[in-house]
């Protein structure tokens, strides 16, 4: 598998690590897709002179696991809200084990056709005592470890994702 990293800031350089350390301006320079042959966590940051370094992005690639092909006879699903609208706010880890499918609501449209982004809502994070991106990612991994599936829901009440090219349909 090859991993591609993109940065939209002209003239920025991307540095990355695979040893769990946070990337610095002297970490490995990203210049071509990174080959991944076993389970690997890649952490990356963008740097540009005169600018603050980007937030760190972390992705774990799991190689060698058999894909899940069987679905349970019955599926109990619910939306996990990435916003605080007065309903009870939950961390992913607080979703009962009886839910075998957790739909994270919602991904946001980006400026690139067909692409979406996701950022934890600060109001939700605050109401949960500072729920962080790292905790969110760890909670998803733990849910998957218990056999729950976690998907992302695109759209929502005001969401709109435009797919206007056959190149984006797979």
N, C-alpha and C positions, 0 to 999 in steps of 0.2 A: 504494500500500500504506500502511496505517496501523499504527503500532506503539503498543501499549498497555503501560504500565509499572504494576506493582502493588507496594505495600508493605503488609505486614500490621501494621505498628506504628501504632496510632492516634495521630493528631496529628503524624506525621512528614511532612516535605516531601521531594519527590524533585527533585533537580537533575540536569541532564544536559548533555552536550556532544556535538557532532558533528565537532569539529575535531581529535580525537585526544588532547586534554588530559584530565587527570583532573578530574572535577567537584569544585567547591568549594561552600561555602555561598552563594556569590554567582553561581554558574553559572545558566544558563537554568532557570526554574522549570517543572516538568512540571505541566500542568493539564488537558490534553486529548491525545488520541492524536496522535502525531507523524507527519506525512505524509512518506513516503519515495518519491522518484521516480527516484532513481539509486542506485548502490551507495553505501552509507553505513554507517559504524560509529558506533553510539550507546554512550556510556559513561554510567552512571547511579550515583548514590549517594543514600541516604536520610539526612536530617538531622533531629534533634529536640533541642531545648534540654535540657541536662542529661544527654544521652546521647552516647556515642561514635558518630561517623558509621558507617554501614554499610560493608561491603566494597564495592568497586566491581564493577559488573556490566557486561560488555562484550558486545555482539552486533553482528555485521556482517550486513547485508542486501544480497544481491547481486541487482540488478535487471538484466534484459536478457539473461541467459544462457538459452539454450535448454535445456529439461529433457532429461535423459538418458532416452530411451525404449527404446533397444536394449540388451539384455544380451548379454554374450559367450556363445559357444557353451558354454563350460565355466566354472564359477565355483569358485574356490578360496577358502574362507573359514576364518576362525579367530577364536576369542574372544581379545580383548585384556583381560587381567585387571586390574581396578582394586583389586587387593589383593596382598599378599605371603603366599603359602602354601607357600613353599619351592621353587616352580617358578622358572625363570629370569624375572626381572623385566625388562620391556622398555618403552621409550618407544614411542609410536606410530611415530616415525621409524625405529625399529629393526625394524619388521615388514617382512619381505622383500617386494619389489615383486611377486613372483609371486602374492601374496594380492590378489585383486581385490575382496574384501569383508572388512572388518574389523568385527566385532561387539564393541562396547565393553560389557564386562560389569562391573557391572550398574547400572542405574538403581535408585533407592530409592523406595519408596512414600512419599507425603507424607500430611499430614493431610487434604488435599482429595481427595475421591473422584475416582479416575481420573487424578490428577496424580502425576507423578514428579519427583524431584530427582536431581542428580548432583553429587558432590563428590569430588575426587581423594583417595584414601586416603593419609593422612599416612605410614603405614608404607611404602607403595609409593614415595611421593615421596622419602622419606628413603633408601630402598635404591637409588634411582636418582640419588643425589647432589643432591637438592633439586629434583626435577621440579616445575615450577610450573604453575598453571592457564594462564598465558599461553603457556608452551611447549607444553602439551597442545593448546591451541586452534590454535597455529601449526602443530603437527605434523599435526593433522587437515586443515587447509587445504592443507598441502604434499602429503599423501597424496591428497586429492581432485584436486590439480593434476596428479598423476601418473596419474590415471584410476582410483584405488582408491576404492571407496565405503566410507563409514563410517556405521554405524548403531548405535543403542543397544539393548541387550538389557534387557528389563524382567523382573525377578523374580530368578531365581537360586535357590540352595539354600534360603534362608530368606526370599526376597522374596515379597511379596503385595500386589497392586494391586487395589483394589476399584473396579469400574465398575458403579454401580447406578442409572444414569440414562441414558435414551435420548439426552438432550441431549449426552452426552459421546461418543457414537459417531458417527463421521463416515465 
